[in-house]
Every structure is written in C-alpha cells, then in structure tokens.
C-alpha cells in the first residue's frame, strides 16, 4: 500500500494538458503560466484556514490567479471527480458499508450571500449556507448537496440520496436510512419506499437522547467538515466554487478515514504512529 493516497496525483491527472506559455496571446508571447501544483496548494490553504486570497497569495501566485484557476477547476467538476476516486480507493482497500446510511443537514455562515445562500433561521436572518450529506456506517461522505439556509432538510433528502448513488453507483439490497425528526413526514417515507430503502426516522415530540439511533456518524462528519474554515464561513458567491470546496473537503475527509482505518489492516513504511493526522 502506498504511503498516502496521492490526492494531488489524482487531481493533476484530471487537469487538461497545458503548455508552459499561453499559445493564444495576441502578441505571441506571455509570462510563464503559474504551475497548477502551486495554485492547488494555495487553494488547500484557503480551504483549511478560510482566509481571503489576498492573505494567502505569494509573489509566485497572486490572488487573481487563484480565483481564475479556481473558477476554471470548479466549472470542470474536478473536485467531484476526485471525491469519487477517493470513495473508490476507500471501497477497494477498506470497503464501504452501505447497509446503514445517515443523512442530515448543517447550516453555516455565508456573509457575502451568493447562489447557495439564504436567510438563516438560526442566525437572526443573516445569510447562511446549508449542506446536506449522506454518509455510510463509518461516516464516509458519499454525496452532498448545497443550498440556502432557509431550505428545510426534508426536500433535500432526494437530491442527497441521488448524489450519493451518483458517486457510489448501485446500492445493495436492504439499505436502511437513518434520519432525524426533520424527516418525519409521509413524503420522506414514500421516497424511501420508491427507492427500495427502509427508514429509521426519529418521531416528533419524543426527546432526542431516547431515539438517537445510528445517525451520529453524519453528525461527526459534519463536525469534521466544519474543521475547514472555508466551510464554516463561506465567502464564495459562485455556486460552482462552493460545491468545489465541499467536494474537496469531502475527499480529504474520506482519505483521512482511509488512512486511519488502514493502519489496522495494512503495513507500510510511512504509516502514521498516532491517530491524530495532520
């Protein structure tokens, strides 16, 4: 097994081939193009710290270059493809456990508004972002959907499950979906029945600790993703860029779970000696 699943290697393999200089420059010459690897490292820093591009820019990579390249990558859907590759690697080495799937939403701040922003019901009507995630038994993010904070969780169940099936493929028989009381309605039950799934839905009016169930894994995944500053306080207005960061964070979370669980299944030279991964 390799020392670490090569995130950049998979990311670079999906990028279109580019020359060192721009061939369509009107004067026939141009400055050397900033390497994609350099821009990628700045994008990861922006995801982790949530800082503005002006703060993380360097003499070799300006903030305008980061924005321009980020928009280009987002339109190509590269991070979504990388997330799918991370899921394939996890399934091949450890194995996705799809017998129990948990789905839930999480509201974060989006002070600049944008295509995926709306009035937050838990933040005095300020602009907020809601992401809905489906995870497997161990909290591996399978599919996600981004929308405004004013959207209810229940209508997002169908697109979230469809996103998960789009990333994973065919689901096994007898899938059980764990949901909280926000999905306690007939529409959710009919949807699960149409998809051939069973549902364990918390009932309204019953205290939460009594019916916690198995959905705590998706809550933990939301906390992992909230560890990235760009997701806690998203300042992006372009919906494609927001989804780019969400899928990139989901790929990183998947790889961290893979490395942590692989330490008990495989041995390799640079295997981490601590459960706290950097």
C-alpha positions in Angstrom: 0.0 0.0 0.0 1.4 3.5 -0.8 2.4 5.8 2.0 -0.5 8.1 1.4 -3.3 8.2 -1.2 -2.0 10.7 -3.7 -4.6 13.5 -3.7 -2.6 15.8 -5.8 -1.7 13.0 -8.2 -5.3 12.2 -8.8 -6.2 15.9 -9.0 -3.5 16.5 -11.6 -4.5 13.6 -13.7 -7.9 15.2 -14.3 -6.5 18.6 -15.3 -6.3 19.4 -19.1 -2.9 19.4 -20.6 -1.5 23.0 -20.8 1.7 24.4 -22.2 4.2 26.4 -20.3 3.2 29.5 -22.2 -0.2 30.7 -23.5 -0.5 29.9 -27.2 -3.3 32.4 -27.9 -1.7 35.5 -26.6 -2.2 38.4 -29.1 1.5 39.4 -29.0 2.7 35.8 -29.4 4.4 35.7 -26.0 3.4 35.8 -22.4 4.7 35.2 -18.9 5.1 31.6 -17.8 1.9 30.1 -16.5 1.8 29.5 -12.7 2.1 25.7 -12.1 -1.2 24.0 -11.2 0.5 22.4 -8.2 1.3 25.9 -6.7 -2.2 27.1 -7.2 -3.6 23.8 -5.7 -1.5 24.3 -2.5 -2.9 27.8 -2.1 -6.5 26.5 -2.7 -6.0 23.9 0.1 -4.7 26.6 2.4 -7.8 28.7 1.7 -10.0 25.7 2.4 -8.3 24.9 5.7 -7.9 28.4 7.1 -10.8 30.2 5.4 -8.6 33.2 4.7 -9.0 35.6 1.8 -7.0 35.0 -1.3 -5.1 38.3 -0.7 -3.8 36.9 2.6 -2.6 33.6 1.2 -1.2 34.9 -2.1 2.5 34.9 -2.6 4.9 36.6 -5.1 4.7 33.5 -7.3 0.9 33.1 -7.2 -1.4 36.2 -7.0 -4.9 36.2 -5.7 -6.3 36.9 -9.2 -4.5 33.7 -10.4 -6.1 31.7 -7.5 -9.6 33.0 -8.3 -9.2 32.5 -12.1 -7.8 28.9 -11.8 -10.3 28.0 -9.0 -13.3 29.1 -11.2 -11.9 27.1 -14.1 -11.5 23.9 -12.0 -14.9 24.4 -10.5 -16.6 24.6 -13.9 -14.8 21.4 -14.9 -16.1 19.5 -11.8 -12.6 18.2 -10.9 -13.2 18.1 -7.1 -16.3 16.0 -7.5 -14.4 13.5 -9.7 -11.6 13.5 -7.0 -14.2 12.7 -4.3 -15.4 9.8 -6.4 -11.9 8.5 -6.8 -11.3 8.7 -3.1 -14.5 6.7 -2.5 -13.3 4.1 -5.0 -10.0 3.9 -3.2 -11.7 3.5 0.2 -14.1 0.9 -1.2 -11.2 -1.1 -2.7 -8.9 -1.0 0.4 -11.4 -1.0 3.3 -14.9 -1.4 1.9 -17.9 0.9 2.1 -20.6 -0.3 4.4 -23.8 0.8 2.8 -26.2 -1.2 4.9 -26.8 1.9 7.1 -26.8 5.3 5.6 -27.3 8.5 7.6 -28.5 11.8 6.1 -28.6 15.2 7.8 -28.1 18.9 7.0 -25.9 21.5 8.6 -26.2 25.3 8.5 -23.1 27.5 8.3 -22.4 31.2 7.7 -22.4 32.8 4.3 -22.0 36.5 4.9 -21.5 37.5 1.3 -24.6 35.8 0.0 -24.4 34.1 -3.3 -26.2 31.4 -5.3 -26.3 28.9 -2.4 -27.1 31.4 0.3 -30.4 32.2 2.1 -31.8 33.7 5.3 -30.6 31.6 8.2 -33.4 30.6 10.7 -30.8 30.1 13.5 -28.7 33.3 12.9 -31.2 36.2 13.1 -32.0 36.1 9.4 -28.4 36.5 8.2 -27.2 34.9 5.1 -26.3 31.2 5.6 -25.4 28.1 3.7 -26.9 24.6 4.2 -25.2 21.4 3.1 -26.9 18.1 3.2 -24.7 15.0 3.4 -25.2 11.2 3.2 -22.7 9.0 4.9 -22.1 5.3 5.3 -21.9 3.4 8.6 -18.5 4.8 9.5 -19.2 8.4 8.4 -17.6 8.4 5.0 -19.3 11.2 3.0 -21.0 9.6 0.0 -22.9 12.5 -1.5 -23.7 16.1 -0.7 -26.0 19.0 -1.8 -25.5 22.7 -1.2 -28.4 25.2 -0.9 -29.6 28.2 1.1 -30.0 28.0 4.8 -33.7 28.7 4.5 -34.4 25.3 2.9 -35.9 22.5 5.0 -34.0 19.3 5.4 -36.8 17.1 4.1 -36.9 18.3 0.5 -33.1 17.8 0.3 -33.4 14.1 1.1 -34.0 13.0 -2.6 -31.2 15.0 -4.2 -28.8 14.0 -1.4 -29.5 10.3 -1.9 -29.3 10.7 -5.7 -25.9 12.4 -5.3 -24.7 9.5 -3.1 -25.9 7.0 -5.7 -24.2 9.0 -8.4 -20.9 8.9 -6.6 -21.0 5.3 -5.4 -23.1 3.5 -8.0 -25.6 0.8 -7.4 -26.7 0.4 -3.8 -27.0 -3.0 -2.2 -30.4 -4.5 -1.2 -31.8 -3.7 2.3 -30.3 -0.3 2.7 -31.5 1.4 5.9 -31.6 5.2 6.1 -31.2 6.9 9.5 -32.9 10.3 9.8 -33.8 12.8 12.5 -37.2 14.2 13.3 -36.9 16.8 10.5 -37.7 14.0 8.0 -40.7 12.7 9.9 -43.3 13.0 7.2 -45.1 10.9 4.6 -43.1 12.4 1.7 -39.8 11.0 3.1 -41.3 7.6 3.8 -42.8 7.4 0.2 -39.4 8.4 -1.3 -37.6 5.7 0.7 -40.2 3.2 -0.4 -39.8 4.1 -4.0 -36.0 3.8 -3.8 -36.4 0.4 -2.1 -34.8 1.6 1.1 -36.0 1.2 4.7 -36.0 4.2 7.1 -35.4 4.7 10.8 -36.8 8.1 11.3 -37.0 9.8 14.7 -40.5 10.8 15.8 -41.5 14.4 16.5 -42.3 15.1 20.1 -40.0 12.4 21.6 -36.8 13.5 23.4 -33.8 13.2 21.2 -31.5 11.1 23.5 -34.1 8.4 23.7 -34.1 7.9 19.9 -30.5 8.9 18.9 -30.2 5.8 16.7 -27.2 5.4 14.4 -27.2 8.8 12.7 -24.5 10.1 15.0 -22.0 9.3 12.3 -23.3 12.0 10.0 -23.1 14.5 12.8 -19.5 13.6 13.3 -18.8 14.0 9.6 -20.4 17.5 9.7 -18.0 18.4 12.6 -15.1 17.1 10.6 -16.1 19.3 7.6 -16.7 22.3 9.9 -13.0 22.0 10.8 -12.3 23.6 7.4 -12.5 27.4 7.7 -13.8 27.9 4.2 -16.9 25.8 5.0 -17.6 27.3 8.4 -17.7 30.8 6.9 -18.1 30.6 3.2 -17.5 33.9 1.4 -17.9 32.5 -2.1 -20.8 33.6 -4.2 -20.3 31.3 -7.2 -22.3 28.1 -6.6 -19.8 26.0 -8.6 -16.9 27.2 -6.4 -18.9 26.5 -3.3 -19.5 22.9 -4.5 -15.8 22.6 -5.4 -14.8 23.3 -1.9 -17.4 21.0 -0.4 -16.3 18.1 -2.6 -12.6 18.8 -2.0 -13.3 18.8 1.8 -15.3 15.5 1.4 -12.4 14.0 -0.5 -9.9 15.0 2.3 -12.2 13.6 5.0 -12.5 10.3 3.1 -8.8 10.0 2.7 -8.2 10.7 6.4 -10.7 8.0 7.4 -9.0 5.7 4.9 -5.6 6.3 6.4 -6.8 5.9 10.0 -8.7 2.6 9.3 -5.9 1.3 7.0 -3.4 1.3 9.9 -5.1 -1.7 11.4 -5.3 -3.6 8.0 -2.1 -2.8 6.2 1.6 -2.0 7.0 3.7 0.4 5.0 6.9 2.3 5.7 5.5 5.7 6.5 2.4 4.5 8.3 1.4 7.1 10.9 2.2 6.3 14.5 -0.6 8.4 16.0 -4.3 8.6 15.4 -4.1 12.4 15.1 -3.4 13.0 11.5 -2.1 16.3 10.2 
